[in-house]
Amino acid sequence: MRVDVHAHLWSEAYLQLLTRLGNTKAAGQRGLGADRTTAELDARFEQMTAAGIDLQVLSTTPAPPYFEDEQAAIEAARWVNDEYAELARLHPDRFRAFASLPLPHPDAALAELTRALDDLDFLGAAITTSVLGRSLGDPAFLPVYEELDRRGSVLFVHPAGLGAESPLIGRNLTWQIGAPIEDTVAVMHLIIAGVPSRFPRMKIILPHLGGALPMILPRIDRQNPWEAPETPEKPSLAARRIFYDTVGHNHGPALRLAADTLGADRLVLGTDFPYQKGEGFVEAVTYVERAGLPADAVSAILDRTAVELLGLG
């Protein structure tokens, strides 16, 4: 089974709900071809067939149900999780889902996670690289990690689209460089906080080949002891506890570097639909085949590792 772990869907109704509750950026996800209309679903399924992808695991990030108002966050999370559950029932051979959580509220998030995993048959949870300015290493999120670890479930991480809270990244660099910077910052927050080693049964998936991590991991190992001596284990060891999706925008050398540095066995297929669609969507698969990796590694990345990771086999 070929599974795409990094795919988005936002219905107009969900985006309107986020806007009504106060998320002024939600409208930015309109018009991308990721709605649930019949026409857009048919176009999506055609692209999946062209790429040989059987199943997509849906996530709302970077338009998650995060609000300082706890009731608003709960309302939005429950609404979109119910919608994703409905889509998975209507299209069981095409869709599964990661839960959206009403963060930054730990008790509410834990309750919704339990509902999503037990009642809605979700495969894990999705979270952004920061949560309303809070680091993923924040102790407030430990109950969620503990529950995912207890269940041996998945935490899918996605950029928040906030330029790592830096005014220097700004509006016109948010996605072209801001997203991989957010990936890199988030994974280091997790590593320094000891999350991968403390919760070894929680399966963390980081997108975009781990951001800059494959290129700078040796530097991190050397600098970490004096800059972050509280880190509980060598960063390169922690990094190899994590999985990474293959969204690399058709850049074979980056994929080979990630395989060499992090391990080909830690890579799973991602497309970032709808940000890669049409020819780019198909290339999200074919560039893995053309990158020069061993044939068995390619087969595992495209067709086996994600199935085992998500318990779909």
Buried (B, 14 or more C-beta within 10 A) or exposed (E): EBBBBBBBBBBEEBBEBBEEBEBEEBEBBEEBBBBBEEEBBEBBBEBBEEBEBBBBBBBBBBBBBBBEEBEBBBBBBBBBBBBBBEBBEEBEEBBBBBBBBBBBBBEBBBBBBEBBBEEBEBBBBBBBBBBBEBBBBBEBBBBBBBBBBEBEBBBBBBBBBBBBEEEEBEEEBBBEBBBBBBBBBBBBBBBBBBBBBBBEEBBBBBBBBBBBBBBBBEEBBEEBEEEBEEBBBBBBEBBBBBBBBBBBBBEBEBBBBBBEBBBBBBBBBBBBBBBBBEEBBBBBBEBBBEBEBEEEBBEBBBBBBBBEBBEBE
